[in-house]
């Protein structure tokens, strides 16, 4: 889990899903007043 404040800019975040089963996962991105919930499909 990544839960930290960062200054403005572009970032790349690595996600190690080796211990998670295949399925649909939801993630949330928050930036100031902007908030977005998206879904990700993990297929192994």
C-alpha positions as CSV (number, residue, x, y, z in Angstrom):
1,X,0.0,0.0,0.0
2,X,1.2,3.5,-0.8
3,X,-0.1,6.1,1.5
4,X,2.0,9.2,1.5
5,X,2.0,12.8,0.4
6,X,4.0,13.8,-2.7
7,X,4.7,17.1,-4.3
8,X,3.3,17.8,-7.8
9,X,4.8,15.8,-10.6
10,X,4.7,12.4,-12.3
11,X,5.4,9.2,-10.5
12,X,5.6,5.5,-11.3
13,X,4.5,3.1,-8.6
14,X,5.3,-0.6,-8.7
15,X,2.7,-3.1,-7.6
16,X,3.8,-6.6,-6.7
17,X,0.7,-8.8,-7.1
18,X,2.5,-12.1,-6.8
19,X,0.6,-13.0,-3.6
20,X,-2.8,-11.9,-4.8
21,X,-5.2,-14.2,-6.7
22,X,-6.6,-13.3,-10.1
23,X,-9.7,-11.1,-9.9
24,X,-11.0,-7.5,-10.0
25,X,-9.4,-5.0,-7.7
26,X,-10.3,-1.4,-7.0
27,X,-7.8,1.4,-6.3
28,X,-8.3,5.0,-5.3
29,X,-6.2,8.0,-6.3
30,X,-6.6,11.3,-4.4
31,X,-5.0,14.6,-5.2
32,X,-6.3,17.7,-3.4
33,X,-10.0,17.8,-4.0
34,X,-9.7,15.3,-6.9
35,X,-10.6,11.7,-6.1
36,X,-10.9,8.8,-8.5
37,X,-11.7,5.1,-7.9
38,X,-10.7,2.8,-10.8
39,X,-10.7,-0.9,-11.2
40,X,-7.9,-3.2,-12.3
41,X,-8.1,-6.7,-13.6
42,X,-5.4,-9.1,-12.4
43,X,-4.9,-12.2,-14.6
44,X,-2.4,-14.9,-13.7
